[in-house]
Structure formats: C-alpha cells, structure tokens
Amino acid sequence: MRVPVRKMVAVSVATVWSKPDSPRPVDEAALRCPADMREWLGNMTLGDRLDLCLANRVQTQILYGASVLVMEEVEGWSKVLIPQQGTRKDDLGYPGWVPSCQLVDESDVPLGSKRAEVISDKAWLYKSPSQQLIELSYLTSLPVLEEMEKLVKVQTPEGAGYLKADDIRLIDGPAASSYAGVADIGQGIVEQAKRFLDLPYLWGGMSSYGFDCSGFAHTMHRYYGILIPRDASDQARQGTPVEKEQLEAGDLLFFAHDEGEGAIHHVGIYAGDGQMIHSPETISSIEMVDLKTCKLAKEHCVSRRYWK
C-alpha cells in the first residue's frame, strides 16, 4: 500500500469530485488554479446544479490551506482523504478526487499554534498590504506569522500573505479549548447559521459560497471548534441522543425516507421555539421553517447534540 503524502489546498475552495471524469465543461472554473467559485456558480443553470447530485459528481469541498492525504495521482488528478471530515467511508478521512494543480506540498507550520480564522462571510487574502490575491471562505484558517494594527501576516500554501484584522479571529491552540467557557454554544450555533439565510444550496458545499445540508451543520459546529462527521447519516450515529421534548437550540434534527423509517437523507439545526434552520435542496436556499408544518415534519426520526 502506498504511503500517503500530505499536501495543502492552494485554491480558495477545492471541490472534491467522485471520479476524475465527473466534471463537465461547465465546471471548468472550479478546476483551475486559482479556482473561481463565483464564476463556476454563476455559469451553472438550475439543471446543472441538480446534476451535481443526480449524477453523483461531487463528494465534498475543502478550504484554502487545509491538509489532505494524497493516496495516488492519475493523469493530473489526486485521490485524497480529508482528515478533518470524518466518515465511515474511510478511517483516515473523506475520500474523493481533486485536480492535482490545486494542491501543493505541505509547508512547515511556523513555531507556535496561533492561527487566523476568517469569520467574515468571505475575506480577501492579500499578497501585499494593498494587492488582493484570493477571496477566501468563512472559517478558512491559516497560521499567524505577525500581528499588526489592521492586518495579520499569515503563512499560506504559497508563501506569506495578509488578512484584514477585522475579517478574522485569532485562535491559540486547539479551537475547541477556546470556547470551553462559552455559556450557550447551542444558541451560538444558531446565530452563526442565521448569517447565511437565503444562501443558495449547493450539493457537496462546504463553504460560504454554498452549503449542502450536512455541510451546513458541520461548518456551524466547526465555528465553535466542534468537529462532527461530514455526512448526515454519520452525524446521526454520534453525539448525544435528544428526545423531542428536550430539544435545545443547536441540536441536530435528522430526517429519513418512508416517514422516518428509511434511510436518513437530511439534517437541520434546531433553532428553538419549534423552528429549524437548514439548507434544504438545490431548488432552494438556507431558510428557517416551522417543524410542525414543513414538508419534512413526518420524516423526523432522531435528534443529536454535539455542543455539550
């Protein structure tokens, strides 16, 4: 068996494809280096977006600077495992294929553990204090080299860069330890989720350019340093079970076919007062709905809590 090679993502958002032949001509902007998420999403029709799911083209996404394990390379494509996205598919991380041009050798992380994490919906990475380089997604995380009054100098996959201090937060050590004293992380998860109301659904989406249902739940938890599995079916197997009468804001609600008796196909975040916030489907956008009257009401099968 080949020894995995660690590499880093060198585009704002790397889309992880099911197979090297999964992309279509309309996906060209997502395959380049640098990738252009706005162009890619703008070029797709509703039919193109639906086809991402119906033809099983996309698995997930990874953000700039994240580490992956490269298992093999074939004609310009790298088969990767994503350690930070837990799954039953592989113990080492979520599997899929990424254009090799979107990965670079993993650089040495500077001494110290402080990181700059994007908390704006999107933020520009600057090559110099005045030259824009790449537009980054919410929760992109990069090692800190130097703190300045209005800028933070960071280590990127391609050398040093700069982020505006107003767009980021500084994290020392493991992210989860930074929130050990937060009074109500569950409500905080909901407040983060509300920031993305009306953002169009994207199959496989894991960035502030678009989320799928489980990617949305995964990312809102990651804001608080809580790593949950990538897919809804795996998320429903872990965490602490919660009865309907005991639901609190931030809990995850899972929905299954055949009025809750079949396979799990969806997850949403309980928002309190009988409401749910979720990324529903390709023809829609992130929304808040009433649990009793939404079309998923009869499919609710289990609830889980990860935040305490």
C-alpha positions in Angstrom: 0.0 0.0 0.0 1.3 3.5 -0.9 2.3 5.8 1.9 0.0 8.8 1.9 1.6 12.2 1.0 0.5 15.3 2.9 -0.4 18.2 0.7 -2.3 21.5 1.2 -5.2 23.1 -0.7 -3.9 26.0 -2.8 -7.3 27.4 -4.1 -10.0 29.2 -2.2 -12.3 26.2 -2.3 -11.3 22.9 -3.8 -14.3 20.8 -5.0 -13.8 17.1 -4.4 -15.1 15.0 -7.2 -16.4 11.5 -7.2 -14.1 10.5 -10.1 -11.7 12.3 -12.4 -14.3 12.1 -15.2 -17.1 13.6 -13.1 -16.6 17.3 -14.0 -18.4 18.7 -17.1 -17.4 21.6 -19.4 -19.5 23.9 -17.2 -17.3 23.1 -14.2 -14.0 24.4 -15.8 -13.8 27.4 -13.5 -13.9 25.1 -10.4 -11.0 23.0 -11.8 -8.5 25.8 -12.4 -5.8 27.1 -10.1 -6.8 29.6 -9.0 -10.4 28.3 -8.9 -13.2 30.8 -9.4 -16.2 29.9 -7.3 -18.2 32.9 -8.3 -17.7 32.2 -12.0 -18.5 28.5 -11.5 -21.7 29.1 -9.6 -22.7 31.9 -12.0 -22.3 29.7 -15.1 -24.4 26.8 -13.8 -28.1 26.6 -14.6 -30.5 25.0 -12.1 -30.3 21.8 -14.2 -26.5 21.9 -13.9 -26.8 22.2 -10.1 -29.3 19.4 -9.8 -27.0 17.2 -11.9 -24.2 17.5 -9.4 -26.3 15.4 -7.1 -28.3 13.3 -9.6 -25.1 12.1 -11.4 -23.2 11.8 -8.1 -20.5 14.2 -9.4 -19.4 15.9 -6.2 -18.5 14.5 -2.8 -17.5 17.5 -0.7 -15.2 20.5 -0.6 -12.1 21.7 1.2 -10.9 25.2 2.0 -7.6 27.0 1.3 -4.7 25.9 3.4 -6.3 22.7 4.6 -4.3 19.5 4.7 -5.2 16.4 2.7 -3.6 13.0 2.3 -2.8 12.1 -1.3 -3.2 8.4 -1.9 -2.4 8.3 -5.7 -2.1 10.6 -8.7 -3.5 9.7 -12.1 -3.2 12.0 -15.2 -3.5 15.3 -13.4 -5.8 14.1 -10.6 -5.1 13.3 -7.0 -7.1 10.9 -4.9 -7.3 12.4 -1.5 -8.5 11.7 2.0 -9.6 14.7 4.2 -8.7 14.0 7.8 -10.9 16.9 9.2 -14.0 15.4 7.6 -14.9 12.2 9.5 -16.7 9.5 7.6 -17.5 5.7 7.6 -16.1 5.7 4.1 -12.5 5.7 5.3 -11.0 5.9 8.8 -8.3 8.4 7.5 -10.8 10.9 6.2 -13.3 11.7 3.5 -12.3 10.4 0.1 -12.5 11.9 -3.4 -10.6 13.4 -6.3 -9.1 16.9 -6.7 -7.2 18.4 -9.7 -3.5 18.0 -8.8 -2.9 21.6 -9.7 -5.0 22.7 -6.8 -2.6 21.1 -4.2 0.9 22.0 -3.2 3.4 20.3 -0.9 2.6 21.0 2.8 4.8 23.8 4.1 6.4 23.8 7.5 4.0 25.3 10.0 5.6 28.2 11.9 6.5 27.7 15.6 3.6 28.4 17.9 0.0 27.4 17.4 -1.8 30.7 16.8 -4.0 30.8 13.7 -6.1 33.4 11.9 -9.5 32.1 11.1 -11.9 34.0 8.7 -15.1 35.0 10.5 -16.5 37.3 7.8 -18.7 35.6 5.3 -15.8 36.0 2.8 -12.4 37.8 3.1 -9.7 38.8 0.7 -6.2 37.4 1.2 -3.6 40.0 0.2 -0.3 39.3 -1.5 0.9 42.6 -0.1 -0.9 45.0 2.1 -2.5 46.6 -1.0 -2.6 43.7 -3.5 -5.6 41.3 -3.5 -4.8 37.7 -4.1 -7.6 35.3 -3.3 -11.1 35.6 -1.9 -11.4 33.2 1.0 -14.4 31.5 2.6 -15.7 31.8 6.1 -13.6 29.6 8.5 -10.5 29.4 6.3 -7.7 29.0 8.8 -4.0 30.0 8.4 -1.0 30.1 10.7 -0.1 33.6 12.0 3.3 35.0 11.3 2.9 38.5 12.6 0.2 40.7 14.1 -0.2 44.3 13.1 -2.7 47.0 13.9 -5.0 46.5 10.9 -3.5 43.4 9.3 -2.4 40.0 10.2 0.5 38.4 8.3 -0.2 34.7 7.7 1.5 31.6 6.2 -0.2 30.5 3.1 0.4 27.4 0.9 2.3 29.8 -1.4 4.2 32.0 1.0 3.3 34.9 3.2 0.1 36.8 2.8 -2.1 39.3 4.7 -5.6 39.3 6.1 -7.5 42.3 7.5 -7.8 42.0 11.3 -11.5 42.9 11.1 -12.1 39.8 9.0 -10.5 37.2 11.3 -10.3 35.9 14.8 -7.1 34.6 16.5 -7.1 31.1 17.9 -4.5 29.8 20.3 -4.1 26.1 20.4 -6.9 23.6 19.7 -10.0 25.6 18.6 -12.3 23.6 20.9 -10.5 24.9 24.0 -11.2 28.5 23.0 -14.9 28.0 23.7 -14.8 25.9 26.9 -16.3 28.8 28.9 -19.0 30.0 26.4 -22.3 29.9 28.2 -24.6 28.8 25.3 -22.8 27.3 22.4 -26.1 25.8 21.1 -27.6 29.3 20.6 -24.3 30.5 19.2 -24.5 27.8 16.5 -28.0 29.0 15.6 -26.8 32.7 15.4 -23.9 31.7 13.1 -26.4 29.8 10.9 -28.7 32.7 10.7 -26.0 34.7 9.0 -26.4 32.5 5.9 -30.1 32.7 5.5 -31.0 32.9 1.8 -27.7 31.5 0.6 -28.4 29.1 -2.2 -28.0 25.3 -1.6 -25.0 23.6 -3.2 -24.7 19.8 -3.4 -21.4 18.9 -1.6 -21.0 22.5 -0.5 -18.7 23.2 2.5 -18.1 26.9 2.2 -19.8 30.3 2.4 -20.3 30.1 -1.4 -22.9 27.4 -0.8 -23.6 24.5 1.7 -25.5 21.2 1.4 -27.5 20.2 4.5 -24.8 18.3 6.3 -22.0 20.6 5.2 -24.0 23.5 6.8 -24.4 21.6 10.1 -20.7 20.6 10.1 -19.5 24.1 9.4 -21.7 25.8 12.0 -20.3 23.4 14.7 -16.8 24.0 13.5 -17.1 27.7 14.3 -17.0 26.5 17.9 -14.2 24.1 17.4 -16.6 21.1 17.4 -15.7 18.5 14.7 -18.7 16.4 13.7 -18.9 13.8 10.9 -19.3 15.1 7.3 -22.5 13.3 6.2 -25.9 13.4 7.8 -26.1 9.5 8.1 -22.8 9.6 10.1 -23.8 12.6 12.1 -27.0 10.8 13.2 -24.9 7.9 14.6 -22.8 10.0 17.0 -23.4 12.8 19.5 -25.9 12.6 22.4 -29.4 11.4 21.6 -32.1 14.0 22.5 -35.8 13.4 22.8 -38.2 15.8 21.1 -39.4 17.2 24.4 -35.8 18.0 25.4 -34.6 19.8 22.2 -32.5 22.9 22.7 -31.2 25.4 20.1 -28.2 24.0 18.3 -29.3 20.3 18.4 -29.4 18.5 15.1 -32.6 17.1 13.6 -32.4 14.1 11.2 -35.0 13.1 8.6 -35.4 9.7 6.9 -37.4 8.4 3.9 -40.6 6.4 4.4 -41.9 8.8 7.2 -38.8 8.3 9.3 -38.4 4.6 8.9 -36.0 4.5 5.9 -32.5 5.9 5.1 -31.5 9.2 6.6 -31.4 11.9 3.8 -31.4 15.3 5.6 -30.3 17.2 8.6 -31.2 20.6 10.0 -30.3 22.7 13.1 -33.0 23.2 15.8 -33.4 26.9 16.3 -35.7 26.9 19.3 -39.4 27.6 19.6 -40.3 24.8 17.2 -38.2 26.2 14.4 -35.4 24.7 12.3 -32.8 26.4 10.1 -31.4 24.2 7.3 -30.0 24.1 3.8 -32.9 22.2 2.1 -32.3 21.3 -1.5 -30.9 22.5 -4.8 -34.0 24.5 -5.8 -34.0 26.5 -2.6 -31.8 28.4 -0.2 -31.0 28.3 3.5 -34.2 29.0 5.4 -36.0 29.0 8.8 -39.1 26.7 8.9 -41.7 25.6 11.4 -41.1 22.0 12.3 -44.8 21.2 12.6 -45.8 22.4 9.2 -42.7 21.9 7.0 -42.9 19.2 4.4 -40.3 17.2 6.3 -42.4 17.0 9.5 -43.4 13.4 9.2 -39.8 12.3 8.4 -38.1 13.4 11.6 -36.5 10.3 13.0 -33.8 11.2 15.5 -32.1 14.2 17.1 -28.5 14.6 18.4 -26.5 17.1 20.4 -22.8 17.7 19.9 -22.3 21.0 21.7 -22.3 20.0 25.3 
